[in-house]
Amino acid sequence: MARGGAHVIVVGNEKGGSGKSTTAFHLAIFLLYAGHRVATIDVDSRQQTFTHYVRNRRATVLERGLSLPNPRHFHLPSAWGDSLKENQKAEFDVFRRAVGEVEDSVDFLIIDTPGFDTNLTRLAHSLADTLVTPVNDSLIDINVLARINPDTGMPVETSHYARLVQRARSERLAMDGESIDWILVRNRISMLGSRNARQVHTTLENIAMRFGCRLSDGIAERVIFRSLFPSGMTVFDPLDDGTGGESASVSHVSARQEYRNLVAALNLPIGDRPEMLLSA
């Protein structure tokens, strides 16, 4: 598949409930506020959480007469014919058309993937420049990446999702000689330090070393994200100007800074504008 000028960010993990859609949508809105052109693709045909987020935001804009940035969005359904080969061809064609419509007219293309393996998931991963994998702060959730020796915390067997990423990296390298920058993001971090949290961090460091990826602290567990979803709002929206009815809470401000820190850790091609990480 030909590549244009857009930097492709794929948010993926074969574990449901890891915060992929929330992370993808916040990255999109952050980049829009920073003045970048952004398109988004949702290849999750079942949950469609990202697509619902976009629709909720559009409805809020219309109902309240607001002016808020929104990405150009595509939702790509899975093909359900009798022929696997024909289904995969149809999905490839619709994916290629969606990417082709925006790859030369946006700065960033963000793709949200489902919590299970599909043909569209694999296509998205093979196109990634930056792969963001949110991982809940739990030893159970780490199993999607590798089976861990409980005594040493070292990975002893590669799990299915990590193998998918390894294949995508190989395909991308063969296609255009480029590598995929893979970042594991600790998500839904507990506010309280614990032995489990320290063990998770150490285990993820070992996994990152094993698979040649990077590890970044992510976003704490906060009620605010569940409360923002119905209106399609994010922590980057000015909730005190009529969009939310009240000034931003301490939780809101903290979550906003956590996402800024995450963007900084991703090392995206956003130019020599470090101030945007503080003001966006």
ChimeraX commands (.cxc) that place a marker at each C-alpha (Angstrom):
marker #1 position 0.00,0.00,0.00 radius 0.5
marker #1 position 1.48,3.35,-1.01 radius 0.5
marker #1 position 2.32,5.81,1.71 radius 0.5
marker #1 position 1.70,9.55,1.63 radius 0.5
marker #1 position 2.87,12.31,3.89 radius 0.5
marker #1 position 0.73,11.58,6.95 radius 0.5
marker #1 position 2.34,10.18,10.10 radius 0.5
marker #1 position 0.27,7.12,11.04 radius 0.5
marker #1 position -0.44,6.44,14.72 radius 0.5
marker #1 position -2.07,3.09,15.46 radius 0.5
marker #1 position -3.53,2.42,18.90 radius 0.5
marker #1 position -3.68,-1.32,19.42 radius 0.5
marker #1 position -3.93,-4.08,21.98 radius 0.5
marker #1 position -5.74,-7.42,21.82 radius 0.5
marker #1 position -7.16,-6.81,25.29 radius 0.5
marker #1 position -10.52,-5.13,25.68 radius 0.5
marker #1 position -10.97,-2.34,28.17 radius 0.5
marker #1 position -7.40,-1.07,27.96 radius 0.5
marker #1 position -8.42,2.48,27.05 radius 0.5
marker #1 position -7.48,2.37,23.36 radius 0.5
marker #1 position -10.34,4.50,22.06 radius 0.5
marker #1 position -10.06,7.12,24.81 radius 0.5
marker #1 position -6.33,7.38,24.17 radius 0.5
marker #1 position -6.76,7.58,20.39 radius 0.5
marker #1 position -9.43,10.27,20.62 radius 0.5
marker #1 position -7.46,12.40,23.08 radius 0.5
marker #1 position -4.38,12.20,20.86 radius 0.5
marker #1 position -6.48,13.34,17.89 radius 0.5
marker #1 position -8.01,16.30,19.72 radius 0.5
marker #1 position -4.64,17.31,21.21 radius 0.5
marker #1 position -3.07,17.41,17.74 radius 0.5
marker #1 position -6.03,19.36,16.32 radius 0.5
marker #1 position -5.74,22.00,19.05 radius 0.5
marker #1 position -2.00,22.17,18.30 radius 0.5
marker #1 position -2.84,23.21,14.75 radius 0.5
marker #1 position -2.27,19.93,12.94 radius 0.5
marker #1 position -4.56,18.37,10.33 radius 0.5
marker #1 position -5.88,15.05,11.64 radius 0.5
marker #1 position -7.93,12.18,10.22 radius 0.5
marker #1 position -9.08,9.13,12.16 radius 0.5
marker #1 position -10.11,5.60,11.22 radius 0.5
marker #1 position -12.05,3.16,13.41 radius 0.5
marker #1 position -11.59,-0.48,12.32 radius 0.5
marker #1 position -13.50,-1.92,15.29 radius 0.5
marker #1 position -16.71,-3.16,13.65 radius 0.5
marker #1 position -18.24,-4.41,16.91 radius 0.5
marker #1 position -17.70,-1.83,19.65 radius 0.5
marker #1 position -17.19,1.26,17.45 radius 0.5
marker #1 position -16.26,3.20,20.60 radius 0.5
marker #1 position -14.11,5.69,18.71 radius 0.5
marker #1 position -16.88,6.31,16.18 radius 0.5
marker #1 position -19.42,6.84,18.96 radius 0.5
marker #1 position -17.00,9.32,20.56 radius 0.5
marker #1 position -16.85,11.31,17.31 radius 0.5
marker #1 position -20.63,11.22,16.88 radius 0.5
marker #1 position -21.20,12.34,20.47 radius 0.5
marker #1 position -18.86,15.27,19.92 radius 0.5
marker #1 position -20.57,16.30,16.70 radius 0.5
marker #1 position -23.96,16.15,18.42 radius 0.5
marker #1 position -22.71,18.31,21.29 radius 0.5
marker #1 position -21.35,20.89,18.86 radius 0.5
marker #1 position -24.71,21.10,17.08 radius 0.5
marker #1 position -26.83,21.14,20.23 radius 0.5
marker #1 position -24.78,23.79,22.03 radius 0.5
marker #1 position -23.65,25.86,19.08 radius 0.5
marker #1 position -20.00,25.33,19.89 radius 0.5
marker #1 position -16.88,25.60,17.79 radius 0.5
marker #1 position -14.71,22.61,18.60 radius 0.5
marker #1 position -12.14,20.81,16.48 radius 0.5
marker #1 position -13.12,17.39,15.16 radius 0.5
marker #1 position -11.11,15.05,12.94 radius 0.5
marker #1 position -12.18,13.79,9.55 radius 0.5
marker #1 position -13.40,10.34,10.51 radius 0.5
marker #1 position -13.96,6.97,8.83 radius 0.5
marker #1 position -15.52,3.83,10.26 radius 0.5
marker #1 position -14.60,0.67,8.35 radius 0.5
marker #1 position -16.89,-2.34,8.84 radius 0.5
marker #1 position -15.63,-5.90,8.50 radius 0.5
marker #1 position -16.70,-7.92,5.49 radius 0.5
marker #1 position -19.02,-10.84,6.27 radius 0.5
marker #1 position -19.21,-12.86,3.04 radius 0.5
marker #1 position -18.74,-16.61,2.74 radius 0.5
marker #1 position -15.29,-16.37,1.16 radius 0.5
marker #1 position -12.41,-15.44,3.48 radius 0.5
marker #1 position -10.27,-14.45,0.51 radius 0.5
marker #1 position -12.98,-12.19,-0.91 radius 0.5
marker #1 position -13.64,-10.69,2.52 radius 0.5
marker #1 position -9.98,-9.81,2.98 radius 0.5
marker #1 position -9.79,-8.30,-0.49 radius 0.5
marker #1 position -12.89,-6.18,0.17 radius 0.5
marker #1 position -11.47,-5.00,3.49 radius 0.5
marker #1 position -8.12,-4.18,1.93 radius 0.5
marker #1 position -9.84,-2.15,-0.79 radius 0.5
marker #1 position -11.98,-0.12,1.63 radius 0.5
marker #1 position -8.99,0.43,3.92 radius 0.5
marker #1 position -6.83,1.55,1.00 radius 0.5
marker #1 position -9.53,3.98,-0.20 radius 0.5
marker #1 position -9.93,5.54,3.26 radius 0.5
marker #1 position -6.18,5.98,3.68 radius 0.5
marker #1 position -5.84,7.27,0.11 radius 0.5
marker #1 position -8.45,9.97,0.69 radius 0.5
marker #1 position -6.47,11.61,3.48 radius 0.5
marker #1 position -2.84,10.50,3.41 radius 0.5
marker #1 position -1.65,13.54,1.43 radius 0.5
marker #1 position -3.97,16.10,3.04 radius 0.5
marker #1 position -3.42,15.54,6.78 radius 0.5
marker #1 position -0.42,15.60,9.08 radius 0.5
marker #1 position -1.55,12.70,11.27 radius 0.5
marker #1 position -3.73,9.66,10.68 radius 0.5
marker #1 position -4.84,7.93,13.87 radius 0.5
marker #1 position -6.26,4.40,13.66 radius 0.5
marker #1 position -8.14,2.76,16.52 radius 0.5
marker #1 position -8.23,-1.06,16.49 radius 0.5
marker #1 position -10.42,-3.66,18.25 radius 0.5
marker #1 position -9.43,-5.86,21.17 radius 0.5
marker #1 position -9.17,-8.93,18.96 radius 0.5
marker #1 position -7.28,-10.01,15.85 radius 0.5
marker #1 position -8.86,-9.14,12.49 radius 0.5
marker #1 position -7.64,-8.60,8.95 radius 0.5
marker #1 position -8.20,-4.84,9.35 radius 0.5
marker #1 position -6.21,-4.90,12.60 radius 0.5
marker #1 position -3.26,-6.45,10.80 radius 0.5
marker #1 position -3.53,-3.99,7.89 radius 0.5
marker #1 position -3.54,-1.06,10.31 radius 0.5
marker #1 position -0.52,-2.30,12.23 radius 0.5
marker #1 position 1.53,-2.81,9.07 radius 0.5
marker #1 position 0.97,0.85,8.18 radius 0.5
marker #1 position 1.96,2.30,11.57 radius 0.5
marker #1 position 4.78,4.78,12.06 radius 0.5
marker #1 position 3.98,4.95,15.78 radius 0.5
marker #1 position 2.23,2.08,17.57 radius 0.5
marker #1 position 0.70,2.91,20.95 radius 0.5
marker #1 position -0.31,-0.04,23.12 radius 0.5
marker #1 position -2.17,0.93,26.30 radius 0.5
marker #1 position -1.76,-1.75,28.97 radius 0.5
marker #1 position -3.84,-1.71,32.14 radius 0.5
marker #1 position -1.73,-1.68,35.28 radius 0.5
marker #1 position -2.34,-5.35,35.96 radius 0.5
marker #1 position -0.21,-8.45,35.66 radius 0.5
marker #1 position -3.22,-10.22,34.12 radius 0.5
marker #1 position -3.34,-7.76,31.23 radius 0.5
marker #1 position 0.34,-8.25,30.47 radius 0.5
marker #1 position -0.40,-11.79,29.29 radius 0.5
marker #1 position -1.54,-10.36,25.95 radius 0.5
marker #1 position 2.12,-9.48,25.34 radius 0.5
marker #1 position 4.00,-12.39,26.88 radius 0.5
marker #1 position 3.82,-15.23,29.36 radius 0.5
marker #1 position 5.83,-14.17,32.37 radius 0.5
marker #1 position 7.96,-16.20,34.75 radius 0.5
marker #1 position 6.28,-15.43,38.10 radius 0.5
marker #1 position 9.55,-15.71,40.01 radius 0.5
marker #1 position 11.79,-13.55,37.82 radius 0.5
marker #1 position 9.27,-11.30,36.07 radius 0.5
marker #1 position 10.99,-12.09,32.77 radius 0.5
marker #1 position 9.05,-12.93,29.58 radius 0.5
marker #1 position 9.42,-16.60,28.67 radius 0.5
marker #1 position 7.00,-16.89,25.74 radius 0.5
marker #1 position 5.73,-14.38,23.20 radius 0.5
marker #1 position 1.94,-14.03,23.19 radius 0.5
marker #1 position -0.30,-13.60,20.16 radius 0.5
marker #1 position -0.49,-9.81,20.06 radius 0.5
marker #1 position 3.27,-9.37,20.35 radius 0.5
marker #1 position 3.70,-11.85,17.49 radius 0.5
marker #1 position 1.23,-9.80,15.42 radius 0.5
marker #1 position 3.32,-6.67,16.05 radius 0.5
marker #1 position 6.54,-8.49,15.20 radius 0.5
marker #1 position 5.04,-9.58,11.87 radius 0.5
marker #1 position 3.84,-6.05,11.16 radius 0.5
marker #1 position 7.30,-4.68,11.89 radius 0.5
marker #1 position 8.88,-7.20,9.52 radius 0.5
marker #1 position 6.36,-6.38,6.78 radius 0.5
marker #1 position 6.86,-2.64,7.22 radius 0.5
marker #1 position 10.64,-3.02,7.07 radius 0.5
marker #1 position 10.36,-5.07,3.89 radius 0.5
marker #1 position 7.87,-2.63,2.36 radius 0.5
marker #1 position 9.71,0.66,2.72 radius 0.5
marker #1 position 12.70,0.08,4.99 radius 0.5
marker #1 position 11.07,1.97,7.85 radius 0.5
marker #1 position 10.62,0.74,11.42 radius 0.5
marker #1 position 7.57,0.97,13.68 radius 0.5
marker #1 position 8.16,2.86,16.91 radius 0.5
marker #1 position 6.27,0.73,19.46 radius 0.5
marker #1 position 5.40,2.29,22.82 radius 0.5
marker #1 position 3.80,0.42,25.71 radius 0.5
marker #1 position 1.71,2.83,27.77 radius 0.5
marker #1 position 0.84,2.03,31.36 radius 0.5
marker #1 position -2.83,2.90,31.60 radius 0.5
marker #1 position -5.37,3.23,34.39 radius 0.5
marker #1 position -2.57,3.56,36.90 radius 0.5
marker #1 position -3.70,3.45,40.52 radius 0.5
marker #1 position -3.31,6.69,42.46 radius 0.5
marker #1 position -1.81,4.70,45.32 radius 0.5
marker #1 position 1.59,3.12,45.00 radius 0.5
marker #1 position 1.63,-0.61,45.63 radius 0.5
marker #1 position 3.83,-3.66,45.33 radius 0.5
marker #1 position 1.72,-4.78,42.37 radius 0.5
marker #1 position 2.25,-1.46,40.56 radius 0.5
marker #1 position 6.00,-1.70,41.02 radius 0.5
marker #1 position 5.97,-5.29,39.81 radius 0.5
marker #1 position 3.94,-4.35,36.73 radius 0.5
marker #1 position 6.38,-1.58,35.90 radius 0.5
marker #1 position 9.39,-3.87,36.24 radius 0.5
marker #1 position 7.74,-6.58,34.17 radius 0.5
marker #1 position 6.85,-4.14,31.40 radius 0.5
marker #1 position 10.44,-2.86,31.39 radius 0.5
marker #1 position 11.60,-6.46,30.84 radius 0.5
marker #1 position 9.07,-6.93,28.04 radius 0.5
marker #1 position 10.11,-3.66,26.39 radius 0.5
marker #1 position 13.73,-4.77,26.43 radius 0.5
marker #1 position 12.79,-8.19,25.02 radius 0.5
marker #1 position 10.67,-6.82,22.15 radius 0.5
marker #1 position 12.65,-3.69,21.32 radius 0.5
marker #1 position 9.93,-1.23,22.24 radius 0.5
marker #1 position 9.64,1.67,24.65 radius 0.5
marker #1 position 7.72,2.10,27.91 radius 0.5
marker #1 position 5.84,5.21,28.93 radius 0.5
marker #1 position 3.75,6.12,31.92 radius 0.5
marker #1 position 0.21,6.74,30.78 radius 0.5
marker #1 position -3.03,7.86,32.34 radius 0.5
marker #1 position -4.30,7.32,35.86 radius 0.5
marker #1 position -7.68,5.73,36.57 radius 0.5
marker #1 position -10.11,8.69,36.61 radius 0.5
marker #1 position -13.91,8.96,36.63 radius 0.5
marker #1 position -13.64,12.05,34.42 radius 0.5
marker #1 position -13.09,9.98,31.27 radius 0.5
marker #1 position -16.38,8.14,31.71 radius 0.5
marker #1 position -18.19,11.42,32.32 radius 0.5
marker #1 position -16.75,13.09,29.21 radius 0.5
marker #1 position -17.60,10.32,26.74 radius 0.5
marker #1 position -21.39,10.97,26.39 radius 0.5
marker #1 position -20.72,14.53,25.20 radius 0.5
marker #1 position -17.67,13.61,23.15 radius 0.5
marker #1 position -15.53,16.00,25.14 radius 0.5
marker #1 position -11.88,15.60,26.12 radius 0.5
marker #1 position -9.67,16.99,28.85 radius 0.5
marker #1 position -8.25,19.41,26.25 radius 0.5
marker #1 position -11.59,21.13,25.68 radius 0.5
marker #1 position -12.20,24.35,27.66 radius 0.5
marker #1 position -14.95,23.12,29.97 radius 0.5
marker #1 position -15.37,26.52,31.60 radius 0.5
marker #1 position -16.53,28.36,28.47 radius 0.5
marker #1 position -19.95,26.76,28.22 radius 0.5
marker #1 position -18.99,23.30,27.08 radius 0.5
marker #1 position -19.23,21.76,30.49 radius 0.5
marker #1 position -20.80,24.34,32.72 radius 0.5
marker #1 position -18.04,24.53,35.30 radius 0.5
marker #1 position -14.34,25.12,35.71 radius 0.5
marker #1 position -11.95,22.26,35.23 radius 0.5
marker #1 position -11.42,20.14,38.33 radius 0.5
marker #1 position -8.07,19.09,39.73 radius 0.5
marker #1 position -8.65,15.67,38.16 radius 0.5
marker #1 position -9.31,17.31,34.79 radius 0.5
marker #1 position -6.12,19.37,34.95 radius 0.5
marker #1 position -4.05,16.38,36.07 radius 0.5
marker #1 position -5.42,14.19,33.29 radius 0.5
marker #1 position -4.65,16.91,30.74 radius 0.5
marker #1 position -1.04,17.05,31.89 radius 0.5
marker #1 position -0.74,13.27,31.78 radius 0.5
marker #1 position -1.79,13.28,28.15 radius 0.5
marker #1 position 0.66,16.06,27.38 radius 0.5
marker #1 position 3.39,13.95,28.96 radius 0.5
marker #1 position 2.29,11.00,26.85 radius 0.5
marker #1 position 2.47,13.03,23.63 radius 0.5
marker #1 position 5.97,14.17,24.59 radius 0.5
marker #1 position 6.99,10.54,25.19 radius 0.5
marker #1 position 5.73,9.47,21.75 radius 0.5
marker #1 position 8.31,11.67,20.00 radius 0.5
marker #1 position 5.88,12.58,17.23 radius 0.5
marker #1 position 7.02,14.79,14.32 radius 0.5
marker #1 position 5.38,17.95,15.64 radius 0.5
marker #1 position 8.27,20.30,14.88 radius 0.5
marker #1 position 10.30,22.48,17.19 radius 0.5
marker #1 position 7.34,23.62,19.23 radius 0.5
marker #1 position 7.78,22.34,22.78 radius 0.5
marker #1 position 5.45,25.06,24.02 radius 0.5
marker #1 position 2.47,23.24,22.55 radius 0.5
marker #1 position 2.92,20.48,25.12 radius 0.5
marker #1 position 2.26,23.09,27.79 radius 0.5
marker #1 position -0.51,25.13,26.19 radius 0.5
marker #1 position -2.52,22.81,23.95 radius 0.5
marker link #1:1,2 radius 0.2
marker link #1:2,3 radius 0.2
marker link #1:3,4 radius 0.2
marker link #1:4,5 radius 0.2
marker link #1:5,6 radius 0.2
marker link #1:6,7 radius 0.2
marker link #1:7,8 radius 0.2
marker link #1:8,9 radius 0.2
marker link #1:9,10 radius 0.2
marker link #1:10,11 radius 0.2
marker link #1:11,12 radius 0.2
marker link #1:12,13 radius 0.2
marker link #1:13,14 radius 0.2
marker link #1:14,15 radius 0.2
marker link #1:15,16 radius 0.2
marker link #1:16,17 radius 0.2
marker link #1:17,18 radius 0.2
marker link #1:18,19 radius 0.2
marker link #1:19,20 radius 0.2
marker link #1:20,21 radius 0.2
marker link #1:21,22 radius 0.2
marker link #1:22,23 radius 0.2
marker link #1:23,24 radius 0.2
marker link #1:24,25 radius 0.2
marker link #1:25,26 radius 0.2
marker link #1:26,27 radius 0.2
marker link #1:27,28 radius 0.2
marker link #1:28,29 radius 0.2
marker link #1:29,30 radius 0.2
marker link #1:30,31 radius 0.2
marker link #1:31,32 radius 0.2
marker link #1:32,33 radius 0.2
marker link #1:33,34 radius 0.2
marker link #1:34,35 radius 0.2
marker link #1:35,36 radius 0.2
marker link #1:36,37 radius 0.2
marker link #1:37,38 radius 0.2
marker link #1:38,39 radius 0.2
marker link #1:39,40 radius 0.2
marker link #1:40,41 radius 0.2
marker link #1:41,42 radius 0.2
marker link #1:42,43 radius 0.2
marker link #1:43,44 radius 0.2
marker link #1:44,45 radius 0.2
marker link #1:45,46 radius 0.2
marker link #1:46,47 radius 0.2
marker link #1:47,48 radius 0.2
marker link #1:48,49 radius 0.2
marker link #1:49,50 radius 0.2
marker link #1:50,51 radius 0.2
marker link #1:51,52 radius 0.2
marker link #1:52,53 radius 0.2
marker link #1:53,54 radius 0.2
marker link #1:54,55 radius 0.2
marker link #1:55,56 radius 0.2
marker link #1:56,57 radius 0.2
marker link #1:57,58 radius 0.2
marker link #1:58,59 radius 0.2
marker link #1:59,60 radius 0.2
marker link #1:60,61 radius 0.2
marker link #1:61,62 radius 0.2
marker link #1:62,63 radius 0.2
marker link #1:63,64 radius 0.2
marker link #1:64,65 radius 0.2
marker link #1:65,66 radius 0.2
marker link #1:66,67 radius 0.2
marker link #1:67,68 radius 0.2
marker link #1:68,69 radius 0.2
marker link #1:69,70 radius 0.2
marker link #1:70,71 radius 0.2
marker link #1:71,72 radius 0.2
marker link #1:72,73 radius 0.2
marker link #1:73,74 radius 0.2
marker link #1:74,75 radius 0.2
marker link #1:75,76 radius 0.2
marker link #1:76,77 radius 0.2
marker link #1:77,78 radius 0.2
marker link #1:78,79 radius 0.2
marker link #1:79,80 radius 0.2
marker link #1:80,81 radius 0.2
marker link #1:81,82 radius 0.2
marker link #1:82,83 radius 0.2
marker link #1:83,84 radius 0.2
marker link #1:84,85 radius 0.2
marker link #1:85,86 radius 0.2
marker link #1:86,87 radius 0.2
marker link #1:87,88 radius 0.2
marker link #1:88,89 radius 0.2
marker link #1:89,90 radius 0.2
marker link #1:90,91 radius 0.2
marker link #1:91,92 radius 0.2
marker link #1:92,93 radius 0.2
marker link #1:93,94 radius 0.2
marker link #1:94,95 radius 0.2
marker link #1:95,96 radius 0.2
marker link #1:96,97 radius 0.2
marker link #1:97,98 radius 0.2
marker link #1:98,99 radius 0.2
marker link #1:99,100 radius 0.2
marker link #1:100,101 radius 0.2
marker link #1:101,102 radius 0.2
marker link #1:102,103 radius 0.2
marker link #1:103,104 radius 0.2
marker link #1:104,105 radius 0.2
marker link #1:105,106 radius 0.2
marker link #1:106,107 radius 0.2
marker link #1:107,108 radius 0.2
marker link #1:108,109 radius 0.2
marker link #1:109,110 radius 0.2
marker link #1:110,111 radius 0.2
marker link #1:111,112 radius 0.2
marker link #1:112,113 radius 0.2
marker link #1:113,114 radius 0.2
marker link #1:114,115 radius 0.2
marker link #1:115,116 radius 0.2
marker link #1:116,117 radius 0.2
marker link #1:117,118 radius 0.2
marker link #1:118,119 radius 0.2
marker link #1:119,120 radius 0.2
marker link #1:120,121 radius 0.2
marker link #1:121,122 radius 0.2
marker link #1:122,123 radius 0.2
marker link #1:123,124 radius 0.2
marker link #1:124,125 radius 0.2
marker link #1:125,126 radius 0.2
marker link #1:126,127 radius 0.2
marker link #1:127,128 radius 0.2
marker link #1:128,129 radius 0.2
marker link #1:129,130 radius 0.2
marker link #1:130,131 radius 0.2
marker link #1:131,132 radius 0.2
marker link #1:132,133 radius 0.2
marker link #1:133,134 radius 0.2
marker link #1:134,135 radius 0.2
marker link #1:135,136 radius 0.2
marker link #1:136,137 radius 0.2
marker link #1:137,138 radius 0.2
marker link #1:138,139 radius 0.2
marker link #1:139,140 radius 0.2
marker link #1:140,141 radius 0.2
marker link #1:141,142 radius 0.2
marker link #1:142,143 radius 0.2
marker link #1:143,144 radius 0.2
marker link #1:144,145 radius 0.2
marker link #1:145,146 radius 0.2
marker link #1:146,147 radius 0.2
marker link #1:147,148 radius 0.2
marker link #1:148,149 radius 0.2
marker link #1:149,150 radius 0.2
marker link #1:150,151 radius 0.2
marker link #1:151,152 radius 0.2
marker link #1:152,153 radius 0.2
marker link #1:153,154 radius 0.2
marker link #1:154,155 radius 0.2
marker link #1:155,156 radius 0.2
marker link #1:156,157 radius 0.2
marker link #1:157,158 radius 0.2
marker link #1:158,159 radius 0.2
marker link #1:159,160 radius 0.2
marker link #1:160,161 radius 0.2
marker link #1:161,162 radius 0.2
marker link #1:162,163 radius 0.2
marker link #1:163,164 radius 0.2
marker link #1:164,165 radius 0.2
marker link #1:165,166 radius 0.2
marker link #1:166,167 radius 0.2
marker link #1:167,168 radius 0.2
marker link #1:168,169 radius 0.2
marker link #1:169,170 radius 0.2
marker link #1:170,171 radius 0.2
marker link #1:171,172 radius 0.2
marker link #1:172,173 radius 0.2
marker link #1:173,174 radius 0.2
marker link #1:174,175 radius 0.2
marker link #1:175,176 radius 0.2
marker link #1:176,177 radius 0.2
marker link #1:177,178 radius 0.2
marker link #1:178,179 radius 0.2
marker link #1:179,180 radius 0.2
marker link #1:180,181 radius 0.2
marker link #1:181,182 radius 0.2
marker link #1:182,183 radius 0.2
marker link #1:183,184 radius 0.2
marker link #1:184,185 radius 0.2
marker link #1:185,186 radius 0.2
marker link #1:186,187 radius 0.2
marker link #1:187,188 radius 0.2
marker link #1:188,189 radius 0.2
marker link #1:189,190 radius 0.2
marker link #1:190,191 radius 0.2
marker link #1:191,192 radius 0.2
marker link #1:192,193 radius 0.2
marker link #1:193,194 radius 0.2
marker link #1:194,195 radius 0.2
marker link #1:195,196 radius 0.2
marker link #1:196,197 radius 0.2
marker link #1:197,198 radius 0.2
marker link #1:198,199 radius 0.2
marker link #1:199,200 radius 0.2
marker link #1:200,201 radius 0.2
marker link #1:201,202 radius 0.2
marker link #1:202,203 radius 0.2
marker link #1:203,204 radius 0.2
marker link #1:204,205 radius 0.2
marker link #1:205,206 radius 0.2
marker link #1:206,207 radius 0.2
marker link #1:207,208 radius 0.2
marker link #1:208,209 radius 0.2
marker link #1:209,210 radius 0.2
marker link #1:210,211 radius 0.2
marker link #1:211,212 radius 0.2
marker link #1:212,213 radius 0.2
marker link #1:213,214 radius 0.2
marker link #1:214,215 radius 0.2
marker link #1:215,216 radius 0.2
marker link #1:216,217 radius 0.2
marker link #1:217,218 radius 0.2
marker link #1:218,219 radius 0.2
marker link #1:219,220 radius 0.2
marker link #1:220,221 radius 0.2
marker link #1:221,222 radius 0.2
marker link #1:222,223 radius 0.2
marker link #1:223,224 radius 0.2
marker link #1:224,225 radius 0.2
marker link #1:225,226 radius 0.2
marker link #1:226,227 radius 0.2
marker link #1:227,228 radius 0.2
marker link #1:228,229 radius 0.2
marker link #1:229,230 radius 0.2
marker link #1:230,231 radius 0.2
marker link #1:231,232 radius 0.2
marker link #1:232,233 radius 0.2
marker link #1:233,234 radius 0.2
marker link #1:234,235 radius 0.2
marker link #1:235,236 radius 0.2
marker link #1:236,237 radius 0.2
marker link #1:237,238 radius 0.2
marker link #1:238,239 radius 0.2
marker link #1:239,240 radius 0.2
marker link #1:240,241 radius 0.2
marker link #1:241,242 radius 0.2
marker link #1:242,243 radius 0.2
marker link #1:243,244 radius 0.2
marker link #1:244,245 radius 0.2
marker link #1:245,246 radius 0.2
marker link #1:246,247 radius 0.2
marker link #1:247,248 radius 0.2
marker link #1:248,249 radius 0.2
marker link #1:249,250 radius 0.2
marker link #1:250,251 radius 0.2
marker link #1:251,252 radius 0.2
marker link #1:252,253 radius 0.2
marker link #1:253,254 radius 0.2
marker link #1:254,255 radius 0.2
marker link #1:255,256 radius 0.2
marker link #1:256,257 radius 0.2
marker link #1:257,258 radius 0.2
marker link #1:258,259 radius 0.2
marker link #1:259,260 radius 0.2
marker link #1:260,261 radius 0.2
marker link #1:261,262 radius 0.2
marker link #1:262,263 radius 0.2
marker link #1:263,264 radius 0.2
marker link #1:264,265 radius 0.2
marker link #1:265,266 radius 0.2
marker link #1:266,267 radius 0.2
marker link #1:267,268 radius 0.2
marker link #1:268,269 radius 0.2
marker link #1:269,270 radius 0.2
marker link #1:270,271 radius 0.2
marker link #1:271,272 radius 0.2
marker link #1:272,273 radius 0.2
marker link #1:273,274 radius 0.2
marker link #1:274,275 radius 0.2
marker link #1:275,276 radius 0.2
marker link #1:276,277 radius 0.2
marker link #1:277,278 radius 0.2
marker link #1:278,279 radius 0.2
marker link #1:279,280 radius 0.2
view
